[in-house]
Amino acid sequence: MTVCISNAHIYENQIEGMKEHISRKKEALPAPKLWINPEIKNFYDFTIDDIKLIDYKNLGKIEMPVSV
C-alpha cells in the first residue's frame, strides 16, 4: 500500500481530537457495501440515487476545531 500526504499538519487545538482518532484504529468495524445500480449502463445517466453505501457504521463524531 502506498500513502501520500501533501502538506499535512495538526494545530495545537486539534491534538486531543487526533489522539482520539488514532486510538479508534483499534476498534475496527465491518466494511460497508457499495451498491451501484446495475441497470445503469451509461456513466452519465447515474444520479445520487443510483449509488448507496449499505450497512455503514461509525464510531461517532470527534469534535475537531477548525484553525485558520
Buried (B, 14 or more C-beta within 10 A) or exposed (E): EEEEEEEEEEEEEBEEBEEBEEEBEEEEEEEEEEEEEEEEEEEEEEEEEEEEEEEEEEEEEEEBEEEE
